[in-house]
Amino acid sequence: MSSSVGAGKDENMAIKDVYRVGIVGLEFGAEFIPIYQRHPNAEMYAICQRTQSKLDEVGDRYGVEVRYTDYDRMLADASIDIIHINTPLQFHADHVVAALEAGKHVGCTIPMAISVEDCKRIVDAQRRTGLTYMMMETTVYSREFLFVQDLYRSGALGKLQFLRASHHQDMTGWPSYWDGMPPMYNATHAISPTLALGRHQAEYVQALGSGSVFERMKSAYGSPFAIESTHIKFLDADLGAEVTRHLWAVAREYRESFDAYGAIRSFEWSQTEDGAHVVYLGERAERVEVPDFASRLPAEIQSFTTAGVYTDEGESEHRSFVQGGGHGGSHPHLAHALLMAVAGEGEVFPNAVQAANITCAGILSHESAINGGQKTYLPEWTLSDQKPFDVALDEGREPAWEGETEVVPQR
């Protein structure tokens, strides 16, 4: 059975069992090839890379026969159902819009884009075509997020009172287009879990820029800041978050993290890579080992929550594996979620509007910092009528954790 390539989703579009996937961008993107090869609902059909030698190296390694050095030619291949984009961030908007207009469903690595205008182009293209767009945000499919999400939805955290997140990274040695980039242009790993936990939306942001980058970098994006820190006010909620991001000239071990403070329990991410996460019951603290969630996946891809392209061959230097197997075990969850969304059997998250709200919260935080902390509202088109998952404060319990005994409830 073949999907209706070139048309939007409607009640007449055929749902098929296996979807042909094309991956463009084979550095980080190569990580997903064996996942799609083993997924029961995917055929790892084609790969695309500008450099022929790199294309052939990866194609030969994984036995992918259909290969393109030209993205437009790849999009013209009517056999492809889904395009998974892993190209440099400045190309995301053009590549996503072209794929949607070519009749392909799209999963694209973060960020959605690096301008508000480009995020709007993607939202408009998705609405116009009716096809699936998913921002492949790793943090909200990591084992840490899934663990905290379970705690929250079970009521164990109680009312959410505040969230904090950070992404510390030294980009020295990365491609030159990163030099001087405003930290908040690539902050989705930190912003997304704060909004996703209760499915909230950012209403406005207020940000502070601090410190300075090297003089040679300041002219590239017109950004002087070493660190940007923003406060996000959530729409229709008495709740907010603080998010910090840096890219240059700050001494700190690599860390993607989020903390969730609830009335009953709170979760704090470990301070170091070899440290432990902590759950608090009131003021009692317990170090916890977050479980893996491979059981939520098809059996064929469960192993990829702890191993992948890099670990399979004894390599571990890629940052996605520093924090425990493909960005916290998220890679197979991402691929599975995309496939199920295309099949109409699962939720698209983050979808185009949600991704725009997350990404623009970062982009506009930089604008706020440049303008001295000016309150900056998210555009209306980044908002939807979705209602958050809110847990109310129990007015009958003071302290809020009265009667609770286990720091970490049994799953």
VOMIFI-732311 format. One record per residue (C-alpha): x, y, z; residue number from 1; residue in three letters. Coordinates in steps of 0.2 Angstrom, whole numbers, m for minus. Example, Ala and Ser with C-alpha at 12.3 -4.5 7.8 and 13.67 -1.06 7.14 Angstrom:
<pts>
PT,62,m22,39,1,ALA
PT,68,m5,36,2,SER
</pts>
This chain:
<pts>
PT,0,0,0,1,MET
PT,7,17,m4,2,SER
PT,4,34,4,3,SER
PT,m3,49,m6,4,SER
PT,13,58,m9,5,VAL
PT,10,76,m14,6,GLY
PT,m7,78,m5,7,ALA
PT,m11,84,13,8,GLY
PT,m18,72,26,9,LYS
PT,m37,69,24,10,ASP
PT,m49,55,28,11,GLU
PT,m45,47,11,12,ASN
PT,m26,46,13,13,MET
PT,m21,28,14,14,ALA
PT,m12,23,31,15,ILE
PT,1,10,27,16,LYS
PT,11,m2,38,17,ASP
PT,28,3,32,18,VAL
PT,35,21,28,19,TYR
PT,50,24,18,20,ARG
PT,62,36,26,21,VAL
PT,75,47,19,22,GLY
PT,88,55,30,23,ILE
PT,97,71,25,24,VAL
PT,113,76,35,25,GLY
PT,124,61,40,26,LEU
PT,134,67,55,27,GLU
PT,121,67,69,28,PHE
PT,109,60,57,29,GLY
PT,118,43,55,30,ALA
PT,113,39,73,31,GLU
PT,95,36,67,32,PHE
PT,99,25,52,33,ILE
PT,100,8,61,34,PRO
PT,84,13,72,35,ILE
PT,74,15,56,36,TYR
PT,81,m1,49,37,GLN
PT,75,m11,63,38,ARG
PT,58,m2,66,39,HIS
PT,44,m13,61,40,PRO
PT,35,2,53,41,ASN
PT,50,9,43,42,ALA
PT,60,6,28,43,GLU
PT,77,15,29,44,MET
PT,76,19,10,45,TYR
PT,87,34,6,46,ALA
PT,101,45,12,47,ILE
PT,107,63,7,48,CYS
PT,124,71,10,49,GLN
PT,133,84,m1,50,ARG
PT,150,76,0,51,THR
PT,150,60,m11,52,GLN
PT,164,52,0,53,SER
PT,154,54,16,54,LYS
PT,138,48,7,55,LEU
PT,146,32,1,56,ASP
PT,155,29,18,57,GLU
PT,139,29,27,58,VAL
PT,129,21,13,59,GLY
PT,141,6,12,60,ASP
PT,142,5,31,61,ARG
PT,123,3,33,62,TYR
PT,119,m5,17,63,GLY
PT,108,10,11,64,VAL
PT,107,9,m8,65,GLU
PT,98,25,m13,66,VAL
PT,109,40,m11,67,ARG
PT,108,58,m16,68,TYR
PT,121,72,m15,69,THR
PT,107,84,m21,70,ASP
PT,92,88,m9,71,TYR
PT,80,93,m23,72,ASP
PT,83,77,m32,73,ARG
PT,79,67,m15,74,MET
PT,63,77,m13,75,LEU
PT,58,72,m31,76,ALA
PT,59,54,m26,77,ASP
PT,40,49,m25,78,ALA
PT,45,33,m15,79,SER
PT,50,43,0,80,ILE
PT,36,46,13,81,ASP
PT,46,54,27,82,ILE
PT,61,66,27,83,ILE
PT,71,66,43,84,HIS
PT,82,82,42,85,ILE
PT,98,84,52,86,ASN
PT,106,98,42,87,THR
PT,114,114,50,88,PRO
PT,102,125,59,89,LEU
PT,102,139,47,90,GLN
PT,95,128,33,91,PHE
PT,81,120,43,92,HIS
PT,67,132,37,93,ALA
PT,71,130,19,94,ASP
PT,73,112,20,95,HIS
PT,57,109,30,96,VAL
PT,46,120,19,97,VAL
PT,53,112,3,98,ALA
PT,50,94,10,99,ALA
PT,32,98,15,100,LEU
PT,28,106,m2,101,GLU
PT,36,90,m10,102,ALA
PT,22,80,m1,103,GLY
PT,34,73,12,104,LYS
PT,30,71,31,105,HIS
PT,45,79,41,106,VAL
PT,55,76,56,107,GLY
PT,68,90,59,108,CYS
PT,81,91,72,109,THR
PT,82,107,83,110,ILE
PT,80,121,83,111,PRO
PT,64,124,72,112,MET
PT,73,139,64,113,ALA
PT,84,154,70,114,ILE
PT,71,168,66,115,SER
PT,53,171,70,116,VAL
PT,49,173,52,117,GLU
PT,56,156,47,118,ASP
PT,46,148,61,119,CYS
PT,31,156,54,120,LYS
PT,35,149,36,121,ARG
PT,35,132,43,122,ILE
PT,19,134,53,123,VAL
PT,11,140,37,124,ASP
PT,18,126,26,125,ALA
PT,12,113,38,126,GLN
PT,m6,120,39,127,ARG
PT,m6,122,20,128,ARG
PT,m1,104,16,129,THR
PT,m9,96,31,130,GLY
PT,6,85,32,131,LEU
PT,15,79,48,132,THR
PT,29,91,55,133,TYR
PT,38,86,71,134,MET
PT,53,95,79,135,MET
PT,64,81,85,136,MET
PT,67,88,102,137,GLU
PT,77,75,112,138,THR
PT,74,82,130,139,THR
PT,56,79,130,140,VAL
PT,59,60,126,141,TYR
PT,73,58,138,142,SER
PT,72,45,152,143,ARG
PT,73,60,164,144,GLU
PT,59,69,157,145,PHE
PT,48,53,155,146,LEU
PT,52,49,174,147,PHE
PT,47,67,180,148,VAL
PT,32,67,168,149,GLN
PT,25,51,176,150,ASP
PT,28,58,193,151,LEU
PT,18,74,189,152,TYR
PT,4,65,180,153,ARG
PT,2,53,194,154,SER
PT,0,68,206,155,GLY
PT,16,64,215,156,ALA
PT,23,81,212,157,LEU
PT,7,90,217,158,GLY
PT,5,107,210,159,LYS
PT,19,114,199,160,LEU
PT,26,129,207,161,GLN
PT,42,133,197,162,PHE
PT,53,126,183,163,LEU
PT,72,129,180,164,ARG
PT,82,123,165,165,ALA
PT,99,125,158,166,SER
PT,110,120,144,167,HIS
PT,129,123,146,168,HIS
PT,140,119,132,169,GLN
PT,157,125,125,170,ASP
PT,155,126,106,171,MET
PT,174,129,103,172,THR
PT,179,119,87,173,GLY
PT,162,118,80,174,TRP
PT,158,124,62,175,PRO
PT,162,143,60,176,SER
PT,143,148,58,177,TYR
PT,141,145,77,178,TRP
PT,154,158,81,179,ASP
PT,145,172,91,180,GLY
PT,128,164,89,181,MET
PT,116,171,103,182,PRO
PT,114,157,116,183,PRO
PT,95,158,115,184,MET
PT,94,154,97,185,TYR
PT,98,136,101,186,ASN
PT,90,134,118,187,ALA
PT,76,121,114,188,THR
PT,84,108,125,189,HIS
PT,81,119,140,190,ALA
PT,65,128,136,191,ILE
PT,56,113,129,192,SER
PT,55,102,146,193,PRO
PT,48,117,156,194,THR
PT,34,119,144,195,LEU
PT,31,101,139,196,ALA
PT,29,94,157,197,LEU
PT,12,102,159,198,GLY
PT,9,105,141,199,ARG
PT,10,124,144,200,HIS
PT,13,138,132,201,GLN
PT,25,153,133,202,ALA
PT,15,169,134,203,GLU
PT,30,181,136,204,TYR
PT,48,182,140,205,VAL
PT,60,193,149,206,GLN
PT,79,190,148,207,ALA
PT,96,196,154,208,LEU
PT,112,195,144,209,GLY
PT,128,193,154,210,SER
PT,146,193,151,211,GLY
PT,154,194,134,212,SER
PT,161,183,120,213,VAL
PT,177,185,111,214,PHE
PT,178,201,101,215,GLU
PT,180,192,84,216,ARG
PT,163,184,87,217,MET
PT,153,199,91,218,LYS
PT,150,205,73,219,SER
PT,143,189,67,220,ALA
PT,126,190,75,221,TYR
PT,127,207,83,222,GLY
PT,127,198,100,223,SER
PT,139,202,114,224,PRO
PT,133,190,128,225,PHE
PT,142,175,135,226,ALA
PT,126,169,144,227,ILE
PT,108,173,142,228,GLU
PT,95,169,155,229,SER
PT,77,171,153,230,THR
PT,61,170,163,231,HIS
PT,46,163,154,232,ILE
PT,28,167,159,233,LYS
PT,16,153,155,234,PHE
PT,m1,157,146,235,LEU
PT,m16,155,157,236,ASP
PT,m6,149,172,237,ALA
PT,1,156,188,238,ASP
PT,18,148,183,239,LEU
PT,34,152,175,240,GLY
PT,52,145,172,241,ALA
PT,69,152,172,242,GLU
PT,81,145,158,243,VAL
PT,100,148,156,244,THR
PT,110,145,140,245,ARG
PT,128,148,135,246,HIS
PT,140,143,121,247,LEU
PT,156,152,123,248,TRP
PT,169,157,136,249,ALA
PT,161,150,152,250,VAL
PT,169,137,162,251,ALA
PT,156,123,165,252,ARG
PT,155,104,162,253,GLU
PT,143,100,148,254,TYR
PT,125,99,155,255,ARG
PT,107,99,148,256,GLU
PT,96,99,163,257,SER
PT,79,104,170,258,PHE
PT,72,105,188,259,ASP
PT,54,104,193,260,ALA
PT,48,111,209,261,TYR
PT,31,104,215,262,GLY
PT,21,107,231,263,ALA
PT,23,89,237,264,ILE
PT,39,83,228,265,ARG
PT,53,91,217,266,SER
PT,66,84,205,267,PHE
PT,83,92,203,268,GLU
PT,95,86,189,269,TRP
PT,112,80,194,270,SER
PT,126,94,195,271,GLN
PT,139,83,186,272,THR
PT,139,69,173,273,GLU
PT,143,56,187,274,ASP
PT,132,63,200,275,GLY
PT,114,58,205,276,ALA
PT,97,66,202,277,HIS
PT,88,70,217,278,VAL
PT,69,69,222,279,VAL
PT,63,79,237,280,TYR
PT,48,75,248,281,LEU
PT,46,91,257,282,GLY
PT,63,94,264,283,GLU
PT,69,76,263,284,ARG
PT,81,72,249,285,ALA
PT,84,55,240,286,GLU
PT,96,52,226,287,ARG
PT,88,42,213,288,VAL
PT,93,32,198,289,GLU
PT,80,36,184,290,VAL
PT,74,20,175,291,PRO
PT,75,17,157,292,ASP
PT,59,17,147,293,PHE
PT,63,5,133,294,ALA
PT,48,m5,136,295,SER
PT,37,8,128,296,ARG
PT,45,5,112,297,LEU
PT,44,m9,99,298,PRO
PT,55,m24,104,299,ALA
PT,66,m22,89,300,GLU
PT,72,m4,94,301,ILE
PT,73,m5,113,302,GLN
PT,92,m8,113,303,SER
PT,94,10,106,304,PHE
PT,90,18,122,305,THR
PT,107,13,129,306,THR
PT,118,11,113,307,ALA
PT,119,17,95,308,GLY
PT,130,22,81,309,VAL
PT,144,28,92,310,TYR
PT,143,16,106,311,THR
PT,141,1,95,312,ASP
PT,159,3,89,313,GLU
PT,167,8,105,314,GLY
PT,166,27,102,315,GLU
PT,158,38,116,316,SER
PT,164,56,112,317,GLU
PT,148,62,104,318,HIS
PT,139,73,116,319,ARG
PT,123,64,113,320,SER
PT,130,49,122,321,PHE
PT,139,59,137,322,VAL
PT,122,59,146,323,GLN
PT,117,41,144,324,GLY
PT,114,34,127,325,GLY
PT,108,46,113,326,GLY
PT,102,61,123,327,HIS
PT,95,52,138,328,GLY
PT,89,37,128,329,GLY
PT,78,48,117,330,SER
PT,83,44,99,331,HIS
PT,72,28,97,332,PRO
PT,58,37,106,333,HIS
PT,59,51,93,334,LEU
PT,59,40,78,335,ALA
PT,45,29,85,336,HIS
PT,34,45,89,337,ALA
PT,37,52,71,338,LEU
PT,32,36,63,339,LEU
PT,16,33,74,340,MET
PT,11,51,71,341,ALA
PT,12,49,52,342,VAL
PT,2,33,54,343,ALA
PT,m11,43,63,344,GLY
PT,m9,32,78,345,GLU
PT,0,44,90,346,GLY
PT,2,62,95,347,GLU
PT,14,74,85,348,VAL
PT,24,82,99,349,PHE
PT,31,95,97,350,PRO
PT,20,99,82,351,ASN
PT,23,115,71,352,ALA
PT,14,127,83,353,VAL
PT,21,119,98,354,GLN
PT,39,119,91,355,ALA
PT,36,138,86,356,ALA
PT,31,142,103,357,ASN
PT,46,134,111,358,ILE
PT,59,140,98,359,THR
PT,52,158,97,360,CYS
PT,53,159,116,361,ALA
PT,72,157,114,362,GLY
PT,73,169,99,363,ILE
PT,63,182,107,364,LEU
PT,72,180,124,365,SER
PT,88,186,114,366,HIS
PT,78,201,108,367,GLU
PT,73,205,126,368,SER
PT,91,204,132,369,ALA
PT,97,215,118,370,ILE
PT,83,227,123,371,ASN
PT,88,227,142,372,GLY
PT,75,214,148,373,GLY
PT,60,221,139,374,GLN
PT,44,210,141,375,LYS
PT,42,202,125,376,THR
PT,26,193,120,377,TYR
PT,25,177,109,378,LEU
PT,16,179,92,379,PRO
PT,m2,174,92,380,GLU
PT,1,161,79,381,TRP
PT,13,151,91,382,THR
PT,m2,148,103,383,LEU
PT,m16,136,102,384,SER
PT,m32,132,112,385,ASP
PT,m23,117,120,386,GLN
PT,m27,117,139,387,LYS
PT,m12,113,151,388,PRO
PT,m12,98,162,389,PHE
PT,m13,107,179,390,ASP
PT,m14,100,196,391,VAL
PT,m21,111,209,392,ALA
PT,m14,115,226,393,LEU
PT,m23,104,240,394,ASP
PT,m29,118,251,395,GLU
PT,m32,105,265,396,GLY
PT,m14,100,267,397,ARG
PT,m2,111,276,398,GLU
PT,12,107,274,399,PRO
PT,8,101,256,400,ALA
PT,16,84,258,401,TRP
PT,7,79,274,402,GLU
PT,3,61,275,403,GLY
PT,16,56,261,404,GLU
PT,29,43,266,405,THR
PT,39,38,251,406,GLU
PT,51,51,244,407,VAL
PT,50,42,227,408,VAL
PT,33,33,225,409,PRO
PT,34,15,218,410,GLN
PT,30,14,200,411,ARG
</pts>
